[in-house]
Amino acid sequence: MPTDLSPLLDEDVIRVRDRSDFELPFSRGIMATSLLATGVPTHEAYSVAKQIARTLKQEGVREVGADELAGIAADELANGPGEVFAQRYRAWRYAKQLGRPLVVCLSGVSGVGKSTIATRLALRLGINRVLTTDAIREVLRTVIPTAVLPELHVSSFERVPAALAGDADGFALQMRAVSAACTAVAQRLVTEGRNVILEGVHLEPGAVQRELRARGEKAIVVERLLTLDDEGVHAARLDKRRRDQPGRKGARHLRHLPDIRDLQARLRDVAGQRGVPEHDILHPEDLTQSVVDEVTGILHTHPQPALAVTT
């Protein structure tokens, strides 16, 4: 075993023992990261983690079980940021202990901030797999020629030439193909007991949850449509992308902003029909906490036998 993963620890280090009797050193950074799912600000999470370390040292603790440590963390949250954060932490711990894989789907058009939000959400929820539909579409393009699926080889906001597409809806066909591939990837990860965040314009609202249920998977699927109502802010974001990230073709997106806004309206209609919640990224609601609340609500309403999960 690599030395950085070795359970052999110095005597001065506080050992944290999990349910499998595996020991790792207590880490304030890891502790703080685990607290982020409560919605507590980052600086407060690190402050609480430092206080936990002080408490353990003051009490002369040299070894602590993971569940006992979680109890200490909940108490420190209650004494610091507040009881509401302690309750959220206990609920999230309960959700993770039940072991049902979590699939978070973030749909939305270019420029609303899906990638940034997905990365932040992954950090807060402790999920280390974020897959984009753009990446999956690129893989599909390598194996499916233009003559077979022409709509796959254009941008989501561009129209397929009539000679190739006929009367077909190019975006709907592209979204259907990419969503099907996303569902297949999600099913594989769920089968392995792994959590994942999927994000992209090609995620058809409601599709992943519907398909995983139809296949008998017991994953928790949380879906959100990320939107941006303010067209001026949307344009400013794409212009910033044009200046700061030329590789992402912000200028092209700016030229097609009306088409992108039309796609947002279409996604909003689908999400509304299928009961997928919408989240305007300028709204002050905490998206992380919204996701955590939905997960814990699902588990308390429909508990399932625990499975081993690796994030």
C-alpha positions as CSV (number, residue, x, y, z in Angstrom):
1,M,0.0,0.0,0.0
2,P,1.3,3.5,-0.8
3,T,2.7,5.3,2.3
4,D,0.2,8.1,1.9
5,L,-2.7,5.5,2.3
6,S,-1.0,3.5,5.0
7,P,-3.1,2.9,8.2
8,L,0.2,2.9,10.2
9,L,0.1,6.3,11.9
10,D,2.4,8.3,14.3
11,E,1.5,8.1,17.9
12,D,0.7,11.8,18.1
13,V,-1.8,11.7,15.3
14,I,-5.5,11.3,16.1
15,R,-6.8,8.1,14.4
16,V,-10.2,8.0,12.8
17,R,-11.6,4.4,12.6
18,D,-14.3,3.6,10.1
19,R,-16.8,0.8,10.3
20,S,-14.4,-1.6,8.6
21,D,-11.8,-0.8,11.3
22,F,-9.6,1.0,8.7
23,E,-7.7,3.9,10.3
24,L,-6.7,7.2,8.8
25,P,-5.4,10.4,10.4
26,F,-7.9,13.0,11.4
27,S,-7.7,15.8,8.8
28,R,-9.2,19.3,9.3
29,G,-9.4,19.7,5.6
30,I,-11.4,16.5,5.0
31,M,-13.6,17.3,8.0
32,A,-14.3,20.8,6.7
33,T,-15.1,19.5,3.2
34,S,-17.6,17.0,4.7
35,L,-19.4,19.9,6.5
36,L,-20.0,21.8,3.2
37,A,-23.0,19.7,2.3
38,T,-24.9,21.5,5.1
39,G,-24.6,24.8,3.2
40,V,-22.4,26.3,5.9
41,P,-20.0,28.9,4.4
42,T,-16.5,27.6,3.6
43,H,-14.7,29.7,6.2
44,E,-17.2,28.6,8.9
45,A,-16.7,24.9,7.9
46,Y,-12.9,25.3,8.4
47,S,-13.5,27.1,11.7
48,V,-15.7,24.2,13.0
49,A,-13.1,21.7,11.8
50,K,-10.4,23.5,13.8
51,Q,-12.6,23.5,16.8
52,I,-13.2,19.7,16.5
53,A,-9.5,19.2,16.4
54,R,-9.0,21.3,19.5
55,T,-11.8,19.4,21.3
56,L,-10.2,16.1,20.5
57,K,-6.8,17.2,21.7
58,Q,-8.1,18.8,24.9
59,E,-9.9,15.6,25.8
60,G,-6.8,13.5,25.0
61,V,-8.4,11.5,22.3
62,R,-6.0,9.4,20.3
63,E,-8.6,7.2,18.5
64,V,-12.2,8.0,17.5
65,G,-14.8,6.1,15.5
66,A,-16.2,7.7,12.4
67,D,-19.7,7.7,13.9
68,E,-18.5,9.2,17.1
69,L,-16.6,11.9,15.2
70,A,-19.8,12.7,13.2
71,G,-21.6,13.2,16.5
72,I,-18.9,15.6,17.7
73,A,-19.1,17.5,14.4
74,A,-22.9,17.9,14.7
75,D,-22.5,19.2,18.3
76,E,-19.9,21.7,17.2
77,L,-22.1,22.8,14.3
78,A,-25.0,23.3,16.7
79,N,-22.7,25.4,19.1
80,G,-21.3,27.4,16.2
81,P,-23.2,28.1,13.0
82,G,-26.5,26.8,14.5
83,E,-28.7,23.8,15.1
84,V,-30.2,23.9,11.5
85,F,-26.7,23.1,10.2
86,A,-26.3,20.3,12.7
87,Q,-29.6,18.8,11.6
88,R,-28.6,19.0,7.9
89,Y,-25.3,17.3,8.7
90,R,-27.1,14.4,10.5
91,A,-29.5,14.1,7.6
92,W,-26.8,14.0,5.0
93,R,-24.8,11.4,7.1
94,Y,-27.9,9.3,7.2
95,A,-28.3,9.6,3.4
96,K,-24.8,8.5,2.8
97,Q,-24.9,5.6,5.3
98,L,-27.9,4.1,3.5
99,G,-25.7,3.7,0.5
100,R,-28.0,4.3,-2.4
101,P,-26.0,5.8,-5.3
102,L,-26.7,9.5,-6.1
103,V,-27.1,10.8,-9.6
104,V,-27.4,14.6,-10.0
105,C,-28.5,15.9,-13.4
106,L,-28.0,19.6,-14.2
107,S,-29.5,20.6,-17.5
108,G,-29.3,24.0,-19.1
109,V,-28.1,26.0,-22.1
110,S,-24.7,27.5,-22.8
111,G,-23.6,30.4,-20.6
112,V,-25.8,29.8,-17.5
113,G,-22.9,28.5,-15.5
114,K,-23.5,24.7,-15.4
115,S,-19.9,23.7,-15.3
116,T,-19.0,26.0,-12.4
117,I,-22.1,25.0,-10.4
118,A,-21.5,21.3,-11.0
119,T,-17.9,21.6,-9.8
120,R,-19.0,23.5,-6.6
121,L,-21.8,21.0,-6.0
122,A,-19.4,18.1,-6.4
123,L,-17.1,19.6,-3.8
124,R,-19.9,20.2,-1.4
125,L,-21.5,16.8,-1.8
126,G,-18.2,14.9,-1.9
127,I,-18.7,13.5,-5.4
128,N,-15.6,13.1,-7.5
129,R,-17.3,12.3,-10.9
130,V,-18.6,15.1,-13.1
131,L,-19.5,14.2,-16.6
132,T,-20.5,16.7,-19.3
133,T,-22.8,15.9,-22.2
134,D,-20.4,17.8,-24.5
135,A,-17.8,15.1,-23.8
136,I,-20.2,12.3,-24.3
137,R,-21.4,13.9,-27.6
138,E,-17.8,14.1,-28.8
139,V,-17.4,10.4,-28.2
140,L,-20.6,9.6,-30.1
141,R,-19.4,11.7,-33.0
142,T,-16.3,9.5,-33.4
143,V,-18.4,6.4,-33.9
144,I,-21.6,7.7,-35.5
145,P,-21.0,9.3,-39.0
146,T,-22.7,12.5,-40.1
147,A,-24.7,10.5,-42.8
148,V,-26.3,8.4,-40.0
149,L,-27.0,11.1,-37.4
150,P,-26.4,14.6,-38.9
151,E,-27.9,16.4,-36.0
152,L,-25.2,15.0,-33.7
153,H,-22.5,16.8,-35.7
154,V,-23.7,20.4,-35.2
155,S,-24.0,22.6,-32.1
156,S,-27.1,22.3,-30.1
157,F,-28.3,25.7,-31.2
158,E,-27.6,25.2,-34.9
159,R,-30.1,23.8,-37.4
160,V,-29.3,20.7,-39.4
161,P,-29.4,21.4,-43.2
162,A,-32.8,20.5,-44.5
163,A,-31.3,18.1,-47.1
164,L,-30.1,16.0,-44.3
165,A,-32.6,16.5,-41.6
166,G,-35.9,16.5,-43.5
167,D,-38.7,17.4,-41.2
168,A,-36.9,16.1,-38.1
169,D,-36.3,18.4,-35.1
170,G,-32.4,18.4,-35.0
171,F,-32.1,19.5,-31.3
172,A,-34.6,16.9,-30.1
173,L,-32.9,14.1,-31.9
174,Q,-29.5,15.2,-30.7
175,M,-30.7,15.5,-27.1
176,R,-32.4,12.1,-27.3
177,A,-29.2,10.4,-28.5
178,V,-26.9,12.1,-26.0
179,S,-29.3,11.6,-23.1
180,A,-29.5,7.9,-23.9
181,A,-25.7,7.7,-23.8
182,C,-25.7,9.6,-20.5
183,T,-28.3,7.2,-19.0
184,A,-26.1,4.2,-20.0
185,V,-23.1,5.8,-18.3
186,A,-25.2,6.6,-15.2
187,Q,-26.5,3.0,-15.1
188,R,-23.0,1.6,-15.2
189,L,-21.9,3.8,-12.3
190,V,-25.0,3.1,-10.3
191,T,-24.4,-0.6,-10.8
192,E,-21.0,-0.1,-9.3
193,G,-22.4,1.9,-6.4
194,R,-20.8,5.1,-7.5
195,N,-22.2,8.7,-7.3
196,V,-22.0,11.1,-10.3
197,I,-23.0,14.5,-11.5
198,L,-24.1,14.9,-15.1
199,E,-24.4,18.3,-16.7
200,G,-25.1,19.7,-20.1
201,V,-27.6,21.1,-22.5
202,H,-28.3,17.7,-23.9
203,L,-29.8,16.3,-20.7
204,E,-33.4,15.9,-21.4
205,P,-35.2,16.9,-18.2
206,G,-36.8,13.9,-16.5
207,A,-35.2,11.3,-18.9
208,V,-32.4,9.9,-16.7
209,Q,-34.8,9.4,-13.7
210,R,-37.4,7.8,-15.9
211,E,-35.0,5.4,-17.6
212,L,-33.2,4.3,-14.4
213,R,-36.5,3.6,-12.8
214,A,-37.7,1.6,-15.8
215,R,-34.5,-0.5,-15.5
216,G,-35.1,-1.2,-11.8
217,E,-32.2,0.8,-10.5
218,K,-32.5,2.1,-6.9
219,A,-30.4,5.2,-7.4
220,I,-31.5,8.5,-6.0
221,V,-31.8,10.8,-9.0
222,V,-32.0,14.6,-8.4
223,E,-32.6,16.8,-11.4
224,R,-32.5,20.5,-11.9
225,L,-32.9,22.8,-14.9
226,L,-30.5,25.7,-14.5
227,T,-31.8,28.8,-16.1
228,L,-30.9,32.5,-16.5
229,D,-33.9,34.8,-16.9
230,D,-31.9,38.0,-17.3
231,E,-30.9,38.1,-21.0
232,G,-28.5,40.9,-20.4
233,V,-26.6,38.9,-17.7
234,H,-26.6,35.9,-20.1
235,A,-25.0,38.0,-22.9
236,A,-22.4,39.4,-20.4
237,R,-21.5,35.9,-19.3
238,L,-21.0,34.8,-22.9
239,D,-18.9,37.9,-23.7
240,K,-16.7,37.2,-20.7
241,R,-16.2,33.6,-22.0
242,R,-15.3,35.1,-25.4
243,R,-12.6,37.2,-23.7
244,D,-11.3,34.8,-21.1
245,Q,-11.8,31.4,-22.7
246,P,-11.4,31.8,-26.5
247,G,-11.3,28.0,-26.8
248,R,-15.0,27.8,-25.8
249,K,-16.2,29.9,-28.7
250,G,-18.0,32.6,-26.8
251,A,-18.2,34.9,-29.8
252,R,-20.1,32.2,-31.7
253,H,-22.4,31.7,-28.8
254,L,-23.1,35.4,-28.6
255,R,-24.1,35.5,-32.2
256,H,-26.6,32.7,-31.5
257,L,-27.9,34.1,-28.2
258,P,-31.5,34.3,-29.5
259,D,-31.3,30.6,-30.6
260,I,-29.8,29.7,-27.2
261,R,-32.6,31.6,-25.4
262,D,-35.2,29.7,-27.5
263,L,-33.6,26.4,-26.4
264,Q,-33.9,27.5,-22.8
265,A,-37.6,28.1,-23.3
266,R,-37.9,24.6,-24.8
267,L,-36.1,23.0,-21.9
268,R,-38.2,24.9,-19.5
269,D,-41.4,23.6,-21.1
270,V,-40.1,20.0,-20.9
271,A,-39.0,20.4,-17.3
272,G,-42.4,21.9,-16.4
273,Q,-44.3,19.0,-18.0
274,R,-42.2,16.4,-16.2
275,G,-42.0,18.1,-12.8
276,V,-38.3,18.9,-12.9
277,P,-37.5,21.9,-10.6
278,E,-36.0,25.0,-12.2
279,H,-33.2,27.0,-10.6
280,D,-32.4,30.5,-11.8
281,I,-28.7,30.9,-11.0
282,L,-29.3,34.5,-9.9
283,H,-31.8,33.3,-7.3
284,P,-30.5,33.5,-3.7
285,E,-31.7,29.9,-2.9
286,D,-28.9,27.6,-2.0
287,L,-28.8,24.9,-4.7
288,T,-26.6,22.6,-2.7
289,Q,-29.0,22.6,0.2
290,S,-32.0,22.2,-2.2
291,V,-30.3,19.0,-3.5
292,V,-29.4,17.7,0.0
293,D,-33.0,18.4,1.2
294,E,-34.4,16.5,-1.7
295,V,-32.1,13.5,-1.2
296,T,-32.8,13.2,2.5
297,G,-36.5,13.7,1.9
298,I,-36.5,10.8,-0.6
299,L,-34.6,8.5,1.8
300,H,-36.9,9.3,4.8
301,T,-40.0,8.7,2.6
302,H,-38.7,5.6,0.8
303,P,-35.8,4.0,2.7
304,Q,-33.9,1.2,1.0
305,P,-31.5,-1.5,2.2
306,A,-27.9,-0.1,2.4
307,L,-25.4,-0.9,-0.4
308,A,-21.7,-0.2,-0.4
309,V,-21.0,3.2,-2.1
310,T,-17.7,4.7,-3.2
311,T,-17.8,8.4,-4.1
